[in-house]
């Protein structure tokens, strides 16, 4: 995503986005942080460099993840979810290819 696209998604001035990328400005306000995390679909902890995982945050998937206790999931549970995710990715590819033909 370009700086201009991110600026449009967040409704922040392009200069603000540039300042974060170049290090001129290091710490966003709470409001700006929320706009950035929403636009980029990552956690605030990731943007602040507190965690290395840029997994999407929030939404139904996160709620379901917590509800089924995935922090204590077995290897079989994780393998099943990975298989489902791979199947969804494959289906999207097929759908996209069918639309392109």
C-alpha positions, 0 to 999 in steps of 0.5 A: 500500500502506498503512502497516498493510499494509506493516507486516504484510508486513514484520512491522515495527511500524507505528510504524517504517513511519511513522517512515521515511515522516515522516523521524523515522527515516532509516536502516534497519538491514540487517535492516529494509532487507531486509524493506522491499525484499522487501515492496516488491519494489524494490532497496535502492539505490532505497529509499536514494535512490541510484538513481531506478529502482524496478525490481523486484529479484532473481528469475528475471527479473534472472538472465535479464536478466544472462544475455542481457547486456541491459546491452549489448542492441541497440534491437531486443532491447529492442523485442522484450522490450517487445512481449513485456511488453505482450502479457503485460500485455494477456493479464492484463487479458483474464484479469482481465476474463473472471474479473470477468464 
